[in-house]
Amino acid sequence: MLIKILLVGALVFAGMLIIKDGRFLARAGLTATCSQAFARNGQDEVVQACNRGRLEGYPDLTEKSCVAIGIRHRVEYWRCPAPVVSSQAPRP
């Protein structure tokens, strides 16, 4: 009887870890996902392409200073400032 309880507890714990990670839910299409579509040359901005999730809909990227461009073929596009990349050059 104790073995069954420990086994069920281990399965519940593993399920909680998988859901907390978030990658499983994103691959299943339950949560929204975004990826960089392209970067505009000469400008300090990138365009993010976001897919809608079944549970939460399209993501809101306004907190990251992004501006919605529009939706096309079930993909929402956002114009965002380019991330700041620190230089790997040694300091003088």
C-alpha positions, 0 to 999 in steps of 0.5 A, spaced: 500 500 500 505 504 501 508 503 494 502 505 491 502 511 495 509 513 493 508 512 486 502 516 485 506 522 489 512 521 484 507 521 478 503 527 481 510 531 483 513 529 476 506 532 472 507 538 476 514 539 474 512 538 467 507 543 467 511 549 471 516 548 466 512 551 461 515 548 455 510 542 454 504 547 455 507 551 449 508 545 445 501 543 446 499 550 443 495 551 450 500 557 452 502 563 447 509 563 444 513 568 440 519 568 436 523 573 433 521 574 425 526 579 423 530 585 425 530 591 421 537 593 418 539 600 420 534 600 425 534 599 433 528 594 433 526 587 431 519 584 429 516 579 434 511 573 431 506 571 436 502 565 436 495 565 440 495 560 445 488 556 447 488 558 454 490 565 454 490 568 447 495 572 444 500 575 449 500 582 451 507 585 449 506 592 451 510 591 458 516 590 454 515 597 450 512 593 444 507 596 439 502 591 435 503 591 428 497 587 426 495 580 425 496 576 419 494 568 418 493 567 425 500 570 427 500 577 431 506 581 429 509 586 434 515 591 433 519 591 439 526 595 441 532 591 440 535 588 446 541 591 448 547 586 447 553 588 452 560 588 448 565 582 450 571 586 449 575 587 455 575 594 459 581 598 458 
